[in-house]
Structure formats: C-alpha cells, structure tokens
C-alpha cells in the first residue's frame, strides 16, 4: 500500500500501547475523538474489530447542518500492532501501532480521495489523530 499517491499522518501518544489500542478501537472512546474540529462531533460509532468485520462512525456538525457516516471493512487486524481496512468508496487505510514503554507511535497511511486537495486531506486526518492523542493522554 505504501505508494507515492498515499498520504501518511503520524503522532506519538504518551500512553502504553494497550491503552492506545483500547482508545482507538472501543466505540465509547471513538465517539470522543473522531472528528477534525471542535465544531464537529461523533455521536455514534460501531466497531466489529476483526478481518471481515465492519465499522461505522457518524461524524456530524454540532449545529446539525451536516453529517456523514465514515465506514468500511477490516482486511487485517493484529492486536496492538496493525489495523487495515477498505473504506466504503474502495480506498485503503493502514494504521501501524508501535509501542515503546509509555509511548506509542501511531502511523496512519491512506489513499486520498479525488474531491479535495491532498494537503486538506492530510490536515484533516492529522487533526483527528491529534484529537486522538489529546483525548487518550487526558483520560
């Protein structure tokens, strides 16, 4: 999947890998961080974390003006190490978790969509990753 067309975002979370994995995959946590800006939220998340399992997260503007479901199907899940999935539109995503004591590297690589500029997509996915880091470290 690593190709020049894909985009990579990453973050170092100051938490052990077991906690990072739990906060990344548990719907009760997903709803607390899966949005790119404070004027959005994630009112609903479902997650069947296994190869062939499906997931869906509803992302919505807090003012109710807009919402969409972000979902797909897992193609590879190795606990505390890697999650790969295909988004409903066919794009592929790979997330690698690298634990190192009380820190965890989270590296997310994804195929961009064609509607928005690459930089905007990278910034949006990075913002969500930064929210994840903040939420995980504070809870």
N, CA, C and O atoms as a GROMACS GRO file, in nm:
protein
  556
    1UNK      N    1   0.081  -0.120   0.000
    1UNK     CA    2   0.000   0.000   0.000
    1UNK      C    3   0.085   0.126   0.000
    1UNK      O    4   0.039   0.231  -0.046
    2UNK      N    5   0.206   0.119   0.049
    2UNK     CA    6   0.293   0.237   0.052
    2UNK      C    7   0.323   0.278  -0.092
    2UNK      O    8   0.408   0.217  -0.157
    3UNK      N    9   0.256   0.378  -0.140
    3UNK     CA   10   0.290   0.429  -0.273
    3UNK      C   11   0.289   0.580  -0.269
    3UNK      O   12   0.242   0.640  -0.172
    4UNK      N   13   0.341   0.641  -0.372
    4UNK     CA   14   0.358   0.785  -0.371
    4UNK      C   15   0.224   0.858  -0.365
    4UNK      O   16   0.217   0.974  -0.324
    5UNK      N   17   0.117   0.790  -0.406
    5UNK     CA   18  -0.013   0.855  -0.406
    5UNK      C   19  -0.074   0.858  -0.266
    5UNK      O   20  -0.161   0.941  -0.239
    6UNK      N   21  -0.030   0.767  -0.177
    6UNK     CA   22  -0.090   0.763  -0.045
    6UNK      C   23  -0.038   0.876   0.043
    6UNK      O   24   0.067   0.935   0.015
    7UNK      N   25  -0.113   0.906   0.149
    7UNK     CA   26  -0.079   1.012   0.243
    7UNK      C   27  -0.055   0.947   0.378
    7UNK      O   28  -0.128   0.856   0.418
    8UNK      N   29   0.048   0.993   0.450
    8UNK     CA   30   0.076   0.940   0.584
    8UNK      C   31   0.069   1.050   0.688
    8UNK      O   32   0.125   1.158   0.669
    9UNK      N   33   0.001   1.021   0.798
    9UNK     CA   34  -0.002   1.111   0.913
    9UNK      C   35   0.043   1.028   1.034
    9UNK      O   36   0.023   0.907   1.037
   10UNK      N   37   0.104   1.094   1.132
   10UNK     CA   38   0.152   1.020   1.248
   10UNK      C   39   0.152   1.104   1.372
   10UNK      O   40   0.149   1.227   1.367
   11UNK      N   41   0.155   1.034   1.485
   11UNK     CA   42   0.157   1.102   1.614
   11UNK      C   43   0.222   1.009   1.716
   11UNK      O   44   0.215   0.887   1.703
   12UNK      N   45   0.285   1.067   1.817
   12UNK     CA   46   0.336   0.989   1.930
   12UNK      C   47   0.244   1.018   2.048
   12UNK      O   48   0.230   1.132   2.092
   13UNK      N   49   0.181   0.911   2.098
   13UNK     CA   50   0.090   0.925   2.212
   13UNK      C   51   0.165   0.884   2.339
   13UNK      O   52   0.228   0.778   2.343
   14UNK      N   53   0.158   0.966   2.440
   14UNK     CA   54   0.224   0.937   2.567
   14UNK      C   55   0.135   0.846   2.651
   14UNK      O   56   0.077   0.888   2.751
   15UNK      N   57   0.126   0.721   2.606
   15UNK     CA   58   0.047   0.618   2.674
   15UNK      C   59   0.095   0.483   2.623
   15UNK      O   60   0.142   0.473   2.510
   16UNK      N   61   0.085   0.378   2.707
   16UNK     CA   62   0.126   0.245   2.662
   16UNK      C   63   0.033   0.191   2.552
   16UNK      O   64  -0.082   0.232   2.540
   17UNK      N   65   0.085   0.098   2.473
   17UNK     CA   66   0.014   0.051   2.355
   17UNK      C   67  -0.123  -0.010   2.387
   17UNK      O   68  -0.216   0.006   2.309
   18UNK      N   69  -0.136  -0.079   2.499
   18UNK     CA   70  -0.265  -0.141   2.532
   18UNK      C   71  -0.375  -0.036   2.548
   18UNK      O   72  -0.488  -0.056   2.503
   19UNK      N   73  -0.340   0.076   2.611
   19UNK     CA   74  -0.437   0.185   2.628
   19UNK      C   75  -0.467   0.250   2.493
   19UNK      O   76  -0.583   0.279   2.462
   20UNK      N   77  -0.364   0.275   2.414
   20UNK     CA   78  -0.382   0.337   2.283
   20UNK      C   79  -0.474   0.250   2.196
   20UNK      O   80  -0.565   0.302   2.132
   21UNK      N   81  -0.451   0.120   2.195
   21UNK     CA   82  -0.534   0.027   2.117
   21UNK      C   83  -0.679   0.033   2.164
   21UNK      O   84  -0.771   0.040   2.083
   22UNK      N   85  -0.699   0.029   2.295
   22UNK     CA   86  -0.834   0.032   2.353
   22UNK      C   87  -0.906   0.162   2.313
   22UNK      O   88  -1.022   0.159   2.273
   23UNK      N   89  -0.837   0.275   2.325
   23UNK     CA   90  -0.900   0.404   2.295
   23UNK      C   91  -0.925   0.420   2.145
   23UNK      O   92  -1.018   0.489   2.105
   24UNK      N   93  -0.842   0.356   2.062
   24UNK     CA   94  -0.859   0.364   1.916
   24UNK      C   95  -0.977   0.278   1.870
   24UNK      O   96  -1.044   0.314   1.773
   25UNK      N   97  -1.002   0.165   1.937
   25UNK     CA   98  -1.095   0.066   1.883
   25UNK      C   99  -1.228   0.055   1.955
   25UNK      O  100  -1.322  -0.002   1.900
   26UNK      N  101  -1.240   0.107   2.077
   26UNK     CA  102  -1.363   0.094   2.154
   26UNK      C  103  -1.460   0.208   2.118
   26UNK      O  104  -1.426   0.325   2.133
   27UNK      N  105  -1.582   0.173   2.070
   27UNK     CA  106  -1.677   0.278   2.027
   27UNK      C  107  -1.703   0.385   2.132
   27UNK      O  108  -1.725   0.501   2.097
   28UNK      N  109  -1.701   0.349   2.261
   28UNK     CA  110  -1.728   0.450   2.363
   28UNK      C  111  -1.617   0.555   2.367
   28UNK      O  112  -1.640   0.668   2.410
   29UNK      N  113  -1.497   0.519   2.323
   29UNK     CA  114  -1.389   0.616   2.312
   29UNK      C  115  -1.389   0.684   2.174
   29UNK      O  116  -1.365   0.804   2.164
   30UNK      N  117  -1.417   0.607   2.068
   30UNK     CA  118  -1.416   0.662   1.932
   30UNK      C  119  -1.504   0.788   1.923
   30UNK      O  120  -1.467   0.886   1.858
   31UNK      N  121  -1.620   0.784   1.988
   31UNK     CA  122  -1.712   0.898   1.982
   31UNK      C  123  -1.654   1.023   2.049
   31UNK      O  124  -1.706   1.133   2.029
   32UNK      N  125  -1.548   1.007   2.127
   32UNK     CA  126  -1.488   1.121   2.198
   32UNK      C  127  -1.377   1.190   2.120
   32UNK      O  128  -1.334   1.300   2.157
   33UNK      N  129  -1.328   1.127   2.010
   33UNK     CA  130  -1.214   1.189   1.941
   33UNK      C  131  -1.223   1.190   1.788
   33UNK      O  132  -1.141   1.255   1.723
   34UNK      N  133  -1.318   1.119   1.729
   34UNK     CA  134  -1.318   1.100   1.583
   34UNK      C  135  -1.381   1.216   1.506
   34UNK      O  136  -1.481   1.199   1.438
   35UNK      N  137  -1.320   1.334   1.519
   35UNK     CA  138  -1.366   1.450   1.442
   35UNK      C  139  -1.250   1.546   1.428
   35UNK      O  140  -1.158   1.547   1.510
   36UNK      N  141  -1.254   1.628   1.322
   36UNK     CA  142  -1.137   1.708   1.286
   36UNK      C  143  -1.137   1.847   1.347
   36UNK      O  144  -1.034   1.915   1.344
   37UNK      N  145  -1.248   1.892   1.403
   37UNK     CA  146  -1.251   2.026   1.462
   37UNK      C  147  -1.356   2.032   1.573
   37UNK      O  148  -1.449   1.951   1.575
   38UNK      N  149  -1.342   2.128   1.664
   38UNK     CA  150  -1.431   2.136   1.781
   38UNK      C  151  -1.578   2.159   1.746
   38UNK      O  152  -1.666   2.129   1.827
   39UNK      N  153  -1.606   2.211   1.627
   39UNK     CA  154  -1.746   2.234   1.591
   39UNK      C  155  -1.811   2.108   1.531
   39UNK      O  156  -1.925   2.112   1.485
   40UNK      N  157  -1.739   1.996   1.534
   40UNK     CA  158  -1.793   1.867   1.491
   40UNK      C  159  -1.791   1.772   1.609
   40UNK      O  160  -1.722   1.795   1.708
   41UNK      N  161  -1.866   1.663   1.598
   41UNK     CA  162  -1.861   1.557   1.698
   41UNK      C  163  -1.893   1.424   1.631
   41UNK      O  164  -1.929   1.419   1.513
   42UNK      N  165  -1.880   1.317   1.707
   42UNK     CA  166  -1.908   1.182   1.656
   42UNK      C  167  -2.014   1.119   1.746
   42UNK      O  168  -1.981   1.052   1.844
   43UNK      N  169  -2.143   1.141   1.712
   43UNK     CA  170  -2.250   1.095   1.801
   43UNK      C  171  -2.265   0.943   1.807
   43UNK      O  172  -2.325   0.891   1.901
   44UNK      N  173  -2.212   0.871   1.707
   44UNK     CA  174  -2.234   0.727   1.705
   44UNK      C  175  -2.116   0.655   1.642
   44UNK      O  176  -2.060   0.701   1.542
   45UNK      N  177  -2.078   0.540   1.702
   45UNK     CA  178  -1.972   0.457   1.645
   45UNK      C  179  -2.005   0.311   1.669
   45UNK      O  180  -2.051   0.272   1.776
   46UNK      N  181  -1.981   0.229   1.566
   46UNK     CA  182  -1.997   0.084   1.577
   46UNK      C  183  -1.869   0.022   1.526
   46UNK      O  184  -1.811   0.072   1.429
   47UNK      N  185  -1.823  -0.086   1.590
   47UNK     CA  186  -1.695  -0.143   1.551
   47UNK      C  187  -1.692  -0.294   1.574
   47UNK      O  188  -1.701  -0.341   1.687
   48UNK      N  189  -1.680  -0.369   1.464
   48UNK     CA  190  -1.664  -0.514   1.470
   48UNK      C  191  -1.519  -0.543   1.429
   48UNK      O  192  -1.490  -0.568   1.312
   49UNK      N  193  -1.430  -0.538   1.528
   49UNK     CA  194  -1.286  -0.536   1.504
   49UNK      C  195  -1.230  -0.675   1.476
   49UNK      O  196  -1.181  -0.743   1.567
   50UNK      N  197  -1.237  -0.717   1.350
   50UNK     CA  198  -1.180  -0.845   1.306
   50UNK      C  199  -1.176  -0.840   1.154
   50UNK      O  200  -1.250  -0.764   1.091
   51UNK      N  201  -1.089  -0.922   1.095
   51UNK     CA  202  -1.085  -0.928   0.949
   51UNK      C  203  -1.223  -0.967   0.898
   51UNK      O  204  -1.281  -1.066   0.942
   52UNK      N  205  -1.275  -0.888   0.804
   52UNK     CA  206  -1.410  -0.911   0.752
   52UNK      C  207  -1.516  -0.835   0.830
   52UNK      O  208  -1.629  -0.824   0.784
   53UNK      N  209  -1.480  -0.783   0.946
   53UNK     CA  210  -1.575  -0.706   1.027
   53UNK      C  211  -1.592  -0.566   0.971
   53UNK      O  212  -1.506  -0.515   0.899
   54UNK      N  213  -1.706  -0.505   1.004
   54UNK     CA  214  -1.735  -0.371   0.953
   54UNK      C  215  -1.733  -0.270   1.067
   54UNK      O  216  -1.750  -0.304   1.184
   55UNK      N  217  -1.711  -0.144   1.030
   55UNK     CA  218  -1.717  -0.036   1.128
   55UNK      C  219  -1.787   0.083   1.065
   55UNK      O  220  -1.792   0.096   0.943
   56UNK      N  221  -1.842   0.168   1.150
   56UNK     CA  222  -1.905   0.291   1.103
   56UNK      C  223  -1.900   0.394   1.215
   56UNK      O  224  -1.932   0.364   1.331
   57UNK      N  225  -1.860   0.515   1.180
   57UNK     CA  226  -1.861   0.627   1.274
   57UNK      C  227  -1.938   0.741   1.209
   57UNK      O  228  -1.908   0.781   1.097
   58UNK      N  229  -2.037   0.793   1.280
   58UNK     CA  230  -2.111   0.909   1.232
   58UNK      C  231  -2.036   1.035   1.275
   58UNK      O  232  -2.011   1.055   1.393
   59UNK      N  233  -2.001   1.118   1.178
   59UNK     CA  234  -1.936   1.246   1.206
   59UNK      C  235  -2.036   1.355   1.168
   59UNK      O  236  -2.093   1.355   1.059
   60UNK      N  237  -2.058   1.450   1.262
   60UNK     CA  238  -2.162   1.549   1.240
   60UNK      C  239  -2.121   1.686   1.291
   60UNK      O  240  -2.048   1.699   1.390
   61UNK      N  241  -2.170   1.788   1.220
   61UNK     CA  242  -2.150   1.925   1.268
   61UNK      C  243  -2.237   1.942   1.393
   61UNK      O  244  -2.351   1.897   1.396
   62UNK      N  245  -2.182   2.006   1.496
   62UNK     CA  246  -2.256   2.023   1.622
   62UNK      C  247  -2.384   2.103   1.602
   62UNK      O  248  -2.480   2.086   1.678
   63UNK      N  249  -2.387   2.191   1.502
   63UNK     CA  250  -2.507   2.272   1.479
   63UNK      C  251  -2.613   2.196   1.398
   63UNK      O  252  -2.718   2.251   1.367
   64UNK      N  253  -2.584   2.070   1.364
   64UNK     CA  254  -2.682   1.988   1.294
   64UNK      C  255  -2.690   2.013   1.144
   64UNK      O  256  -2.777   1.957   1.078
   65UNK      N  257  -2.603   2.096   1.090
   65UNK     CA  258  -2.614   2.135   0.949
   65UNK      C  259  -2.567   2.024   0.854
   65UNK      O  260  -2.606   2.023   0.737
   66UNK      N  261  -2.484   1.931   0.903
   66UNK     CA  262  -2.427   1.832   0.814
   66UNK      C  263  -2.382   1.710   0.893
   66UNK      O  264  -2.337   1.722   1.007
   67UNK      N  265  -2.394   1.592   0.831
   67UNK     CA  266  -2.334   1.474   0.894
   67UNK      C  267  -2.310   1.368   0.787
   67UNK      O  268  -2.372   1.369   0.681
   68UNK      N  269  -2.218   1.277   0.816
   68UNK     CA  270  -2.194   1.166   0.726
   68UNK      C  271  -2.141   1.048   0.806
   68UNK      O  272  -2.089   1.064   0.916
   69UNK      N  273  -2.156   0.929   0.748
   69UNK     CA  274  -2.103   0.809   0.811
   69UNK      C  275  -1.973   0.772   0.743
   69UNK      O  276  -1.966   0.762   0.620
   70UNK      N  277  -1.871   0.751   0.824
   70UNK     CA  278  -1.741   0.705   0.774
   70UNK      C  279  -1.732   0.558   0.813
   70UNK      O  280  -1.732   0.524   0.931
   71UNK      N  281  -1.724   0.472   0.711
   71UNK     CA  282  -1.723   0.330   0.744
   71UNK      C  283  -1.647   0.248   0.642
   71UNK      O  284  -1.603   0.298   0.538
   72UNK      N  285  -1.632   0.120   0.676
   72UNK     CA  286  -1.562   0.029   0.587
   72UNK      C  287  -1.554  -0.110   0.645
   72UNK      O  288  -1.625  -0.145   0.739
   73UNK      N  289  -1.466  -0.190   0.584
   73UNK     CA  290  -1.450  -0.330   0.623
   73UNK      C  291  -1.303  -0.357   0.653
   73UNK      O  292  -1.215  -0.322   0.576
   74UNK      N  293  -1.279  -0.422   0.767
   74UNK     CA  294  -1.142  -0.457   0.805
   74UNK      C  295  -1.089  -0.569   0.716
   74UNK      O  296  -1.159  -0.666   0.687
   75UNK      N  297  -0.964  -0.555   0.672
   75UNK     CA  298  -0.899  -0.659   0.593
   75UNK      C  299  -0.788  -0.727   0.671
   75UNK      O  300  -0.747  -0.838   0.635
   76UNK      N  301  -0.737  -0.662   0.778
   76UNK     CA  302  -0.630  -0.721   0.858
   76UNK      C  303  -0.630  -0.654   0.995
   76UNK      O  304  -0.622  -0.531   1.005
   77UNK      N  305  -0.638  -0.736   1.100
   77UNK     CA  306  -0.632  -0.683   1.236
   77UNK      C  307  -0.536  -0.770   1.317
   77UNK      O  308  -0.559  -0.890   1.334
   78UNK      N  309  -0.428  -0.709   1.365
   78UNK     CA  310  -0.334  -0.778   1.454
   78UNK      C  311  -0.328  -0.695   1.581
   78UNK      O  312  -0.276  -0.584   1.581
   79UNK      N  313  -0.383  -0.749   1.690
   79UNK     CA  314  -0.399  -0.673   1.814
   79UNK      C  315  -0.270  -0.604   1.857
   79UNK      O  316  -0.163  -0.664   1.859
   80UNK      N  317  -0.284  -0.475   1.891
   80UNK     CA  318  -0.174  -0.390   1.938
   80UNK      C  319  -0.066  -0.368   1.834
   80UNK      O  320   0.042  -0.320   1.867
   81UNK      N  321  -0.091  -0.403   1.707
   81UNK     CA  322   0.011  -0.386   1.603
   81UNK      C  323  -0.038  -0.315   1.478
   81UNK      O  324   0.017  -0.213   1.439
   82UNK      N  325  -0.142  -0.369   1.415
   82UNK     CA  326  -0.184  -0.312   1.287
   82UNK      C  327  -0.334  -0.330   1.264
   82UNK      O  328  -0.395  -0.429   1.305
   83UNK      N  329  -0.392  -0.229   1.198
   83UNK     CA  330  -0.530  -0.235   1.151
   83UNK      C  331  -0.527  -0.190   1.005
   83UNK      O  332  -0.474  -0.083   0.973
   84UNK      N  333  -0.586  -0.272   0.918
   84UNK     CA  334  -0.601  -0.233   0.778
   84UNK      C  335  -0.749  -0.246   0.742
   84UNK      O  336  -0.816  -0.340   0.784
   85UNK      N  337  -0.797  -0.151   0.663
   85UNK     CA  338  -0.936  -0.160   0.619
   85UNK      C  339  -0.954  -0.094   0.484
   85UNK      O  340  -0.870  -0.017   0.438
   86UNK      N  341  -1.068  -0.125   0.423
   86UNK     CA  342  -1.108  -0.063   0.298
   86UNK      C  343  -1.231   0.022   0.327
   86UNK      O  344  -1.331  -0.028   0.377
   87UNK      N  345  -1.222   0.150   0.295
   87UNK     CA  346  -1.335   0.242   0.312
   87UNK      C  347  -1.443   0.202   0.211
   87UNK      O  348  -1.413   0.140   0.109
   88UNK      N  349  -1.567   0.240   0.240
   88UNK     CA  350  -1.678   0.204   0.152
   88UNK      C  351  -1.657   0.248   0.007
   88UNK      O  352  -1.710   0.186  -0.085
   89UNK      N  353  -1.579   0.354  -0.015
   89UNK     CA  354  -1.555   0.401  -0.153
   89UNK      C  355  -1.437   0.328  -0.220
   89UNK      O  356  -1.398   0.362  -0.332
   90UNK      N  357  -1.380   0.228  -0.151
   90UNK     CA  358  -1.274   0.146  -0.211
   90UNK      C  359  -1.132   0.186  -0.175
   90UNK      O  360  -1.037   0.114  -0.207
   91UNK      N  361  -1.115   0.301  -0.108
   91UNK     CA  362  -0.980   0.342  -0.069
   91UNK      C  363  -0.930   0.258   0.048
   91UNK      O  364  -1.008   0.211   0.131
   92UNK      N  365  -0.799   0.240   0.053
   92UNK     CA  366  -0.739   0.157   0.158
   92UNK      C  367  -0.669   0.242   0.264
   92UNK      O  368  -0.614   0.348   0.236
   93UNK      N  369  -0.674   0.191   0.387
   93UNK     CA  370  -0.613   0.258   0.500
   93UNK      C  371  -0.535   0.155   0.581
   93UNK      O  372  -0.580   0.042   0.599
   94UNK      N  373  -0.418   0.196   0.630
   94UNK     CA  374  -0.338   0.110   0.717
   94UNK      C  375  -0.291   0.192   0.836
   94UNK      O  376  -0.236   0.301   0.820
   95UNK      N  377  -0.313   0.138   0.957
   95UNK     CA  378  -0.267   0.204   1.078
   95UNK      C  379  -0.172   0.110   1.150
   95UNK      O  380  -0.206  -0.004   1.178
   96UNK      N  381  -0.051   0.160   1.179
   96UNK     CA  382   0.050   0.081   1.248
   96UNK      C  383   0.069   0.140   1.388
   96UNK      O  384   0.083   0.261   1.404
   97UNK      N  385   0.068   0.051   1.488
   97UNK     CA  386   0.089   0.091   1.627
   97UNK      C  387   0.224   0.035   1.672
   97UNK      O  388   0.246  -0.086   1.665
   98UNK      N  389   0.314   0.123   1.718
   98UNK     CA  390   0.446   0.080   1.763
   98UNK      C  391   0.463   0.123   1.908
   98UNK      O  392   0.484   0.240   1.938
   99UNK      N  393   0.453   0.024   1.998
   99UNK     CA  394   0.465   0.054   2.140
   99UNK      C  395   0.610   0.061   2.184
   99UNK      O  396   0.694  -0.017   2.138
  100UNK      N  397   0.639   0.155   2.273
  100UNK     CA  398   0.772   0.168   2.330
  100UNK      C  399   0.755   0.217   2.474
  100UNK      O  400   0.766   0.336   2.502
  101UNK      N  401   0.727   0.124   2.565
  101UNK     CA  402   0.705   0.161   2.704
  101UNK      C  403   0.583   0.247   2.721
  101UNK      O  404   0.471   0.205   2.690
  102UNK      N  405   0.602   0.370   2.770
  102UNK     CA  406   0.489   0.459   2.796
  102UNK      C  407   0.457   0.549   2.676
  102UNK      O  408   0.384   0.647   2.689
  103UNK      N  409   0.513   0.516   2.560
  103UNK     CA  410   0.481   0.592   2.439
  103UNK      C  411   0.439   0.495   2.329
  103UNK      O  412   0.486   0.381   2.322
  104UNK      N  413   0.352   0.542   2.243
  104UNK     CA  414   0.308   0.462   2.128
  104UNK      C  415   0.308   0.550   2.004
  104UNK      O  416   0.248   0.658   2.002
  105UNK      N  417   0.376   0.503   1.900
  105UNK     CA  418   0.371   0.567   1.769
  105UNK      C  419   0.246   0.518   1.698
  105UNK      O  420   0.221   0.397   1.693
  106UNK      N  421   0.169   0.609   1.642
  106UNK     CA  422   0.055   0.572   1.559
  106UNK      C  423   0.082   0.631   1.421
  106UNK      O  424   0.092   0.752   1.405
  107UNK      N  425   0.094   0.542   1.320
  107UNK     CA  426   0.125   0.584   1.183
  107UNK      C  427   0.010   0.539   1.094
  107UNK      O  428  -0.018   0.420   1.081
  108UNK      N  429  -0.056   0.636   1.032
  108UNK     CA  430  -0.175   0.608   0.951
  108UNK      C  431  -0.147   0.647   0.806
  108UNK      O  432  -0.110   0.761   0.777
  109UNK      N  433  -0.163   0.550   0.716
  109UNK     CA  434  -0.141   0.575   0.573
  109UNK      C  435  -0.273   0.549   0.500
  109UNK      O  436  -0.338   0.447   0.522
  110UNK      N  437  -0.311   0.643   0.413
  110UNK     CA  438  -0.440   0.626   0.344
  110UNK      C  439  -0.432   0.674   0.200
  110UNK      O  440  -0.352   0.760   0.164
  111UNK      N  441  -0.519   0.614   0.119
  111UNK     CA  442  -0.534   0.658  -0.020
  111UNK      C  443  -0.622   0.783  -0.019
  111UNK      O  444  -0.730   0.782   0.040
  112UNK      N  445  -0.577   0.892  -0.084
  112UNK     CA  446  -0.658   1.013  -0.088
  112UNK      C  447  -0.779   0.997  -0.180
  112UNK      O  448  -0.778   0.917  -0.273
  113UNK      N  449  -0.883   1.075  -0.150
  113UNK     CA  450  -0.995   1.081  -0.245
  113UNK      C  451  -0.965   1.192  -0.345
  113UNK      O  452  -0.872   1.270  -0.326
  114UNK      N  453  -1.044   1.198  -0.451
  114UNK     CA  454  -1.012   1.290  -0.560
  114UNK      C  455  -1.082   1.426  -0.551
  114UNK      O  456  -1.054   1.515  -0.632
  115UNK      N  457  -1.172   1.443  -0.453
  115UNK     CA  458  -1.252   1.566  -0.449
  115UNK      C  459  -1.180   1.683  -0.384
  115UNK      O  460  -1.200   1.798  -0.423
  116UNK      N  461  -1.097   1.656  -0.284
  116UNK     CA  462  -1.033   1.764  -0.208
  116UNK      C  463  -0.882   1.759  -0.227
  116UNK      O  464  -0.826   1.653  -0.254
  117UNK      N  465  -0.815   1.875  -0.213
  117UNK     CA  466  -0.670   1.878  -0.228
  117UNK      C  467  -0.602   1.787  -0.125
  117UNK      O  468  -0.651   1.770  -0.013
  118UNK      N  469  -0.488   1.729  -0.165
  118UNK     CA  470  -0.413   1.639  -0.077
  118UNK      C  471  -0.382   1.704   0.058
  118UNK      O  472  -0.399   1.642   0.163
  119UNK      N  473  -0.338   1.830   0.054
  119UNK     CA  474  -0.299   1.899   0.176
  119UNK      C  475  -0.416   1.910   0.273
  119UNK      O  476  -0.400   1.894   0.394
  120UNK      N  477  -0.535   1.938   0.220
  120UNK     CA  478  -0.655   1.949   0.302
  120UNK      C  479  -0.686   1.813   0.367
  120UNK      O  480  -0.722   1.806   0.484
  121UNK      N  481  -0.672   1.705   0.288
  121UNK     CA  482  -0.698   1.572   0.343
  121UNK      C  483  -0.597   1.537   0.451
  121UNK      O  484  -0.632   1.484   0.556
  122UNK      N  485  -0.470   1.566   0.423
  122UNK     CA  486  -0.365   1.538   0.521
  122UNK      C  487  -0.391   1.615   0.650
  122UNK      O  488  -0.380   1.560   0.759
  123UNK      N  489  -0.426   1.744   0.637
  123UNK     CA  490  -0.452   1.827   0.754
  123UNK      C  491  -0.572   1.773   0.834
  123UNK      O  492  -0.569   1.772   0.957
  124UNK      N  493  -0.676   1.730   0.764
  124UNK     CA  494  -0.796   1.678   0.831
  124UNK      C  495  -0.768   1.550   0.907
  124UNK      O  496  -0.808   1.537   1.023
  125UNK      N  497  -0.700   1.456   0.842
  125UNK     CA  498  -0.668   1.329   0.909
  125UNK      C  499  -0.571   1.353   1.024
  125UNK      O  500  -0.580   1.288   1.128
  126UNK      N  501  -0.477   1.445   1.006
  126UNK     CA  502  -0.381   1.477   1.114
  126UNK      C  503  -0.455   1.539   1.232
  126UNK      O  504  -0.423   1.509   1.347
  127UNK      N  505  -0.552   1.624   1.205
  127UNK     CA  506  -0.629   1.689   1.312
  127UNK      C  507  -0.703   1.584   1.396
  127UNK      O  508  -0.708   1.594   1.518
  128UNK      N  509  -0.759   1.483   1.330
  128UNK     CA  510  -0.828   1.376   1.402
  128UNK      C  511  -0.726   1.297   1.486
  128UNK      O  512  -0.754   1.263   1.601
  129UNK      N  513  -0.610   1.270   1.429
  129UNK     CA  514  -0.505   1.198   1.502
  129UNK      C  515  -0.459   1.279   1.623
  129UNK      O  516  -0.435   1.223   1.730
  130UNK      N  517  -0.447   1.411   1.606
  130UNK     CA  518  -0.408   1.497   1.717
  130UNK      C  519  -0.515   1.497   1.827
  130UNK      O  520  -0.482   1.498   1.945
  131UNK      N  521  -0.644   1.496   1.787
  131UNK     CA  522  -0.754   1.486   1.883
  131UNK      C  523  -0.744   1.354   1.960
  131UNK      O  524  -0.764   1.350   2.081
  132UNK      N  525  -0.713   1.246   1.886
  132UNK     CA  526  -0.699   1.114   1.949
  132UNK      C  527  -0.589   1.118   2.056
  132UNK      O  528  -0.608   1.069   2.167
  133UNK      N  529  -0.475   1.176   2.021
  133UNK     CA  530  -0.361   1.187   2.114
  133UNK      C  531  -0.405   1.262   2.241
  133UNK      O  532  -0.382   1.216   2.353
  134UNK      N  533  -0.467   1.378   2.221
  134UNK     CA  534  -0.509   1.462   2.334
  134UNK      C  535  -0.607   1.388   2.423
  134UNK      O  536  -0.591   1.385   2.545
  135UNK      N  537  -0.709   1.327   2.363
  135UNK     CA  538  -0.811   1.255   2.440
  135UNK      C  539  -0.750   1.138   2.516
  135UNK      O  540  -0.780   1.118   2.634
  136UNK      N  541  -0.663   1.062   2.451
  136UNK     CA  542  -0.603   0.943   2.514
  136UNK      C  543  -0.512   0.984   2.630
  136UNK      O  544  -0.513   0.920   2.735
  137UNK      N  545  -0.436   1.089   2.611
  137UNK     CA  546  -0.344   1.133   2.717
  137UNK      C  547  -0.417   1.193   2.836
  137UNK      O  548  -0.368   1.186   2.949
  138UNK      N  549  -0.535   1.253   2.812
  138UNK     CA  550  -0.607   1.322   2.919
  138UNK      C  551  -0.704   1.233   2.994
  138UNK      O  552  -0.761   1.275   3.095
  139UNK      N  553  -0.724   1.108   2.946
  139UNK     CA  554  -0.824   1.021   3.008
  139UNK      C  555  -0.764   0.891   3.059
  139UNK      O  556  -0.836   0.808   3.114
   0.00000   0.00000   0.00000
